[in-house]
């Protein structure tokens, strides 16, 4: 029973040393260099062998029975260099001499040196073999315990018969079982270390990615600020330049109109034609400047909306007066249809509503060569909340718009294709401004069109 108690104490001591080694690695050795940690682990295993002898089962004649060979088993399973296991076995054998120089001490040195050599061979086999980890561990434990038993029986101070009949039957099974238990504990410890290292590596990668994301976020924020400033400067520049251009343009238009309206006998025919050209060109240029001014104000957030009571009947009458002459000149039909359920008034901005509808109607007449243009005013209720909308449909029988270009035409300076601008003229600002104005009024624009089959632009405005 003394062997069993002593071996159990040896095994418990080694588990304690392994736990202390874990703490030392976590809070101390982890900050050391790779070579320092490697050398420290070798010294720790040799120290564990010395501690096993220190608490070993002692017999007369300086005989000590213990589990000092267990660190060799651990080394064979852990290290990747065979000579390290041989060094550990020899080092543990040397520590046996610290308990007194005797025949038993030198036999212990020889025994551990042989066990170190066996452990080195087993290490080479485990690294080259494709066998399962359980098989490798079982072979290593059995081989070291059997070689240890043979060494003691062959070179030991005790008579071979006495050792084989009295000590070995107890020592071999107990040491084998305790070695297996220690290997299992070692395996769990090793797996835990791997998980910790993987977690640490993952945390490091996550920290690096977080830092990179933060840097990218800062860069994007800075670029967004720069883009916002550039957009603001552009919008302010356009607004200021458009405002400055309007004053001389108005003067040119007024002077050209005066020349044009003079009596024919006071103005030569050629001068009258030129003054009319100046007048018309000035009006076109003023319209372009006004469009740019409105667009820049919308982008800069400086376009003011004046909400007031708007007469729904008055708006179509004004638009009909404005576009009726255009329809007659092009030989087209212009109809205005107002449904009976349309409210008499709504709260909105009359100027902006007329601006949107003028843009839509102007485009309808521009891109329609024959047929008709219709302004249809009606009321619809949509959505789960039953929201009421006042809808102005501008329908034409013109060239139509391909489905793929329905979104593109609402962008500033965009038209359905390049040939449209060359054939019909225009800058492509009207629809962009109209959509922005509709959004500011709390409504929106919709488009239904097919190429070659005309278009329907619908302005939706809230009725309340």
Helices and strands as residue ranges (DSSP letters): H 2-27, G 29-31, H 34-54, E 57-59, E 63-65, H 70-78, H 82-96, G 97-99, H 103-128, H 133-155, H 160-162, I 163-167, H 168-261, H 269-300, E 308-311, H 312-330, E 333-338, E 345-348, H 350-366, E 372-382, E 387-396, G 403-405, G 408-410, H 418-424, H 430-440, E 444-449, E 455-462
